[in-house]
Amino acid sequence: MFRKILIANRGEIAVRIIRTCRAMGIPTVAVFSEADRTALHVRLADEAVAIGPPAAAESYLSIERVLDAARTTRADAIHPGYGFLSENSAFAKACQEAGIAFIGPPSSAMELMGSKTAARDVMQQAGVPVVPGSSNIRTPEDALVFAGQLGYPLMIKASAGGGGKGMRLVASADELPTAWERAGSEALSAFGDATVYIEKAIPRPRHVEVQVLADAHGNIVHLGERECSLQRRHQKVVEESPSPLFAERPEIREALCDAAIQAARAAGYINAGTVEFLADQEGNFFFLEMNTRLQVEHPVTELVTGIDLVSEQIHVAAGEPLRFAQSDIRFFGSAVECRVYAEDPANNFLPSPGRITTLREPAGPGIRIDSAAYPGWEVPLHYDPLIAKLCAWGPTRNDALNRLRAALAEYQVTGIQTTLGFFRDIIDDPAFRAGDLDTGFIGRFLGDERSAVDASANEAVVAALFALSEESSQAPAAQPQRQDSAWRSAARAKMVRPR
């Protein structure tokens, strides 16, 4: 087992990893930028190393500075959490070359799954269902020809993309040339790669994913599925396990999970990962992508299985075989997670940085909070505004939702605006309670036409199409720098505000 683990991350995920390491008796090293000098993960770790100024490119995204911190503290393993360097194959290689264990998948699997077009090809060869489309179109002229054969509506997507960037919903041939150009330009700006491809779109798609664990000895298991359809502009905000889509379709759930294991095996995957699928309302599912890291929503899986995913990641990275077989895994009850952001829902979800003056976190049976917040903490302007994840478990989905409602009523934060009130409204929506979900749900709930295309408007067009899809078929993509720009604007406002 490792002597010391460095956590190459910040915020609630760094705190969560530190706590598992502490339970395992493994000393930890935190790294921090100048903006995070007083952060909770810095306080909780056994050691802490400053790695640069607030800009992520000069601190949390600097491979050399993170490795220098590991060398200085003699850490023999690095856990990347999620975001930042977690899916950077160059970082995984650099760790290997430095003789430091990377607690994640091999760089080869990262590279393979990092290209959506390459991943599609691999999955097709492995017999995993994929959304019909094309990965080898290079010009808008060729795209028009192919789209005429495939049929509309369709999606243009960035090959190296994610988070809705480089993505466009196209309803007709007239829209395609402009959408193609803009998607490629956005992809180049966001990912340094202008390659895009085409997939069929379907109405009201659901986003479901399967958690997998694999070791270096050929063992792979799944830990069930998660429903991640509640998204705002392609970003997940509420997740749950199991998915209500399969409540009365156990045979489809089994096929989905088997396909996820098939996908992980085809990718040569090791450690924890997530295979993401798009499903139609009948339960037909299609490979979307593989996230080669721990997911933000991993707590709901831990709550229904009782398995600590971070602990299992560490054991696998240390070369150990999985400590359980598929037949040993049991699923209990239902769990739901809300991502609590420092954003103002009443003001178009603009960021709300600032100092937390008071904080009262809920407690009670089945309640879990992964948080980096504390009274007096200044929410930084420089990073993702996620401050906590509120989770509730119950014997049934209804029980979990009732506990979540009570927890949301008890949760109080002052000094900044948060999305807690937004979740209080969502939790009692009749369609949400009934599990009638799709990726355009929140857009319709908010009446935000920028977030969702009204499914009924497309019904006649897509009724005869194959049951296929993509998470963002309900919406045009967000502008690539919208979130960052909002935080920078808030920062500028704060600098000139009278004190």
Long-range contacts (C-beta under 8 A, 24 or more apart in sequence): 1-26, 1-314, 1-318, 2-26, 2-76, 2-77, 2-101, 2-314, 2-317, 2-318, 3-27, 3-74, 3-75, 3-76, 4-28, 4-29, 4-46, 4-73, 4-74, 4-75, 4-76, 4-77, 5-29, 5-75, 5-76, 5-77, 5-78, 5-79, 5-103, 5-314, 6-30, 6-31, 6-66, 6-69, 6-70, 6-73, 6-75, 6-77, 6-78, 6-79, 7-31, 7-41, 7-45, 7-78, 7-79, 7-81, 8-60, 8-66, 8-78, 8-79, 8-80, 8-81, 8-84, 8-85, 9-41, 9-60, 9-79, 9-80, 9-81, 9-82, 9-83, 9-84, 9-86, 10-36, 10-39, 10-41, 10-60, 10-372, 10-383, 11-39, 11-41, 11-372, 11-383, 11-384, 11-386, 11-387, 12-370, 12-371, 12-372, 12-386, 12-387, 12-388, 12-389, 13-81, 13-82, 13-83, 13-294, 13-296, 13-370, 14-41, 14-45, 14-81, 14-372, 15-40, 15-41, 15-44, 15-370, 15-371, 15-372, 16-310, 16-370, 17-79, 17-81, 17-310, 18-44, 18-45, 19-44, 20-308, 20-310, 20-311, 20-314, 21-314, 23-308, 23-311, 24-311, 24-314, 26-314, 29-69, 29-70, 29-73, 29-75, 31-59, 31-60, 31-65, 31-66, 31-69, 32-59, 33-58, 33-59, 33-60, 33-382, 34-59, 35-380, 35-381, 35-382, 35-383, 36-380, 38-377, 38-378, 39-372, 39-377, 40-371, 40-372, 40-373, 40-374, 40-377, 41-372, 47-73, 49-73, 54-380, 54-381, 54-382, 55-382, 56-84, 56-382, 56-383, 60-84, 60-85, 61-85, 63-88, 63-90, 63-91, 63-94, 66-91, 67-94, 67-95, 67-98, 67-100, 70-98, 70-100, 71-98, 75-100, 76-100, 76-101, 77-101, 77-102, 77-103, 77-314, 77-317, 77-318, 78-102, 78-103, 79-103, 79-104, 79-310, 79-313, 79-314, 80-104, 80-293, 81-293, 81-294, 82-293, 82-294, 82-295, 82-296, 83-384, 86-293, 86-294, 87-114, 87-291, 87-292, 87-293, 89-114, 101-317, 101-318, 102-317, 103-271, 103-313, 103-314, 103-317, 104-271, 104-272, 104-292, 104-293, 104-313, 104-317, 105-269, 105-270, 105-271, 105-273, 105-292, 105-293, 106-268, 106-270, 108-268, 109-267, 109-268, 109-269, 109-270, 109-273, 109-292, 110-292, 112-267, 112-268, 113-267, 113-289, 113-290, 113-291, 113-292, 114-160, 114-292, 115-159, 115-160, 116-157, 116-158, 116-159, 116-160, 116-161, 116-197, 116-289, 117-159, 117-195, 117-197, 119-267, 119-287, 119-289, 119-290, 120-197, 120-287, 122-266, 122-267, 123-263, 123-266, 123-287, 125-266, 126-262, 126-263, 126-265, 126-266, 127-262, 128-259, 128-262, 128-263, 128-266, 128-287, 129-259, 129-284, 129-285, 129-286, 129-287, 130-286, 130-287, 131-199, 131-200, 131-278, 131-286, 131-287, 131-288, 131-468, 131-469, 131-470, 132-199, 132-200, 132-466, 132-468, 133-197, 133-198, 133-199, 133-200, 134-197, 134-198, 135-159, 135-197, 136-197, 137-197, 137-198, 140-176, 140-177, 140-180, 140-181, 143-176, 143-180, 143-198, 144-173, 144-176, 144-177, 146-198, 147-173, 147-176, 147-198, 148-173, 150-198, 150-200, 151-200, 151-465, 152-461, 153-201, 153-458, 153-461, 153-462, 153-473, 154-198, 154-199, 154-200, 154-201, 155-198, 155-199, 155-200, 155-201, 155-470, 155-472, 155-473, 156-180, 156-183, 156-196, 156-197, 156-198, 157-183, 157-196, 157-197, 157-198, 157-199, 157-470, 157-472, 158-183, 158-184, 158-186, 158-187, 158-190, 158-191, 158-193, 158-195, 158-196, 159-187, 159-193, 159-195, 159-196, 159-197, 160-187, 160-191, 160-192, 160-193, 160-195, 161-187, 161-190, 161-191, 162-289, 163-234, 163-235, 164-233, 164-234, 164-235, 164-472, 164-475, 164-477, 164-478, 165-190, 165-191, 165-477, 165-478, 165-480, 166-190, 166-191, 166-196, 166-477, 166-480, 167-234, 167-470, 167-472, 167-477, 168-476, 168-477, 169-201, 169-453, 169-472, 169-473, 169-474, 169-475, 169-476, 171-458, 171-461, 183-477, 186-477, 186-479, 186-480, 189-480, 190-480, 199-468, 199-469, 199-470, 200-465, 200-466, 200-468, 200-469, 201-462, 201-468, 201-469, 201-470, 201-473, 202-278, 202-280, 202-462, 202-465, 202-466, 202-467, 202-468, 202-469, 202-473, 203-455, 203-458, 203-459, 203-462, 203-473, 204-280, 204-281, 204-438, 204-439, 204-440, 204-455, 204-474, 205-229, 205-278, 205-279, 205-280, 205-438, 205-439, 205-469, 205-470, 205-471, 205-473, 205-474, 206-243, 206-245, 206-278, 206-279, 206-280, 206-281, 206-437, 206-438, 206-439, 207-231, 207-236, 207-276, 207-277, 207-278, 207-279, 207-288, 207-439, 207-471, 208-243, 208-245, 208-256, 208-276, 208-277, 208-278, 208-279, 208-285, 209-274, 209-275, 209-276, 209-277, 209-291, 209-295, 210-256, 210-257, 210-259, 210-260, 210-274, 210-275, 210-277, 211-272, 211-273, 211-274, 211-295, 211-298, 211-301, 211-309, 212-260, 212-261, 212-264, 212-269, 212-272, 212-273, 212-274, 212-275, 213-271, 213-272, 213-309, 213-312, 213-316, 213-322, 214-264, 214-265, 214-269, 214-270, 214-271, 214-273, 214-316, 214-322, 215-270, 215-316, 215-320, 215-321, 215-322, 216-270, 216-316, 216-319, 217-321, 217-322, 219-321, 219-322, 219-325, 220-261, 220-264, 220-265, 220-269, 221-261, 221-322, 221-324, 221-325, 221-326, 221-329, 222-257, 222-260, 222-261, 222-326, 223-301, 223-305, 223-307, 223-309, 223-329, 224-257, 224-301, 224-304, 224-305, 224-329, 224-331, 225-253, 225-256, 225-257, 226-295, 226-297, 226-300, 226-301, 227-437, 228-276, 228-297, 229-437, 229-438, 229-439, 229-441, 230-426, 230-432, 230-437, 230-441, 230-442, 231-439, 231-442, 231-471, 232-349, 232-442, 232-443, 232-451, 233-450, 233-451, 233-475, 233-478, 234-471, 234-472, 234-475, 234-477, 234-478, 236-296, 236-297, 236-339, 237-338, 237-339, 237-341, 237-419, 237-442, 238-336, 238-337, 238-338, 238-339, 238-423, 238-426, 239-296, 239-297, 239-300, 239-336, 239-337, 240-300, 240-334, 240-335, 240-336, 240-337, 240-397, 240-400, 241-300, 241-301, 241-303, 241-304, 241-334, 241-335, 242-304, 242-331, 242-334, 244-397, 244-435, 244-437, 245-279, 245-281, 245-283, 245-435, 245-437, 246-283, 247-435, 249-283, 252-283, 252-285, 255-285, 256-285, 259-285, 259-287, 263-287, 263-290, 264-290, 270-316, 271-313, 271-316, 271-317, 272-298, 272-309, 272-312, 272-313, 272-316, 276-471, 278-468, 278-469, 278-470, 278-471, 279-469, 280-467, 280-468, 280-469, 281-438, 282-467, 284-467, 284-468, 286-468, 286-469, 288-470, 288-471, 296-339, 296-386, 296-389, 297-337, 297-389, 299-335, 299-337, 299-368, 299-370, 299-389, 299-391, 300-335, 300-336, 300-337, 300-391, 301-335, 303-333, 303-335, 303-366, 303-368, 303-391, 303-393, 304-331, 304-332, 304-333, 304-334, 304-335, 304-393, 305-329, 305-330, 305-331, 305-332, 306-330, 306-332, 332-395, 333-393, 333-394, 333-395, 333-396, 333-399, 333-400, 334-393, 334-394, 334-395, 334-396, 334-397, 334-399, 334-400, 335-391, 335-392, 335-393, 335-394, 335-400, 336-391, 336-392, 336-397, 336-400, 336-401, 336-404, 337-389, 337-390, 337-391, 338-389, 338-390, 338-391, 338-404, 338-408, 338-419, 338-423, 339-386, 339-389, 339-419, 340-371, 340-386, 340-387, 340-388, 340-389, 340-390, 340-411, 340-418, 340-419, 340-420, 340-423, 341-385, 341-386, 341-387, 341-418, 341-419, 342-379, 342-385, 342-387, 342-416, 342-417, 342-418, 343-385, 343-417, 343-418, 343-419, 344-417, 345-417, 345-419, 345-421, 345-422, 346-417, 347-417, 349-419, 350-486, 350-490, 351-381, 351-385, 351-483, 351-486, 351-487, 351-490, 352-379, 352-385, 352-416, 352-417, 352-418, 352-490, 353-378, 353-379, 353-380, 353-381, 353-385, 353-416, 353-487, 353-490, 353-491, 353-494, 354-378, 354-379, 354-415, 354-416, 354-494, 355-379, 355-415, 355-416, 356-413, 356-414, 356-415, 356-416, 357-414, 357-415, 358-412, 358-413, 358-414, 358-415, 359-412, 359-413, 359-414, 360-410, 360-411, 360-412, 360-413, 361-388, 361-411, 362-390, 362-406, 362-407, 362-408, 362-410, 362-411, 363-410, 364-403, 364-406, 364-407, 364-410, 365-403, 366-392, 366-393, 366-394, 366-399, 366-400, 366-403, 367-391, 367-392, 367-393, 367-403, 367-407, 368-392, 368-393, 373-413, 379-416, 381-487, 381-488, 381-490, 381-491, 381-494, 382-487, 382-491, 385-487, 387-418, 390-423, 397-435, 398-433, 401-427, 401-433, 438-474, 439-471, 439-472, 439-473, 439-474, 439-475, 440-474, 440-475, 443-474, 443-475, 450-475, 450-476, 451-475
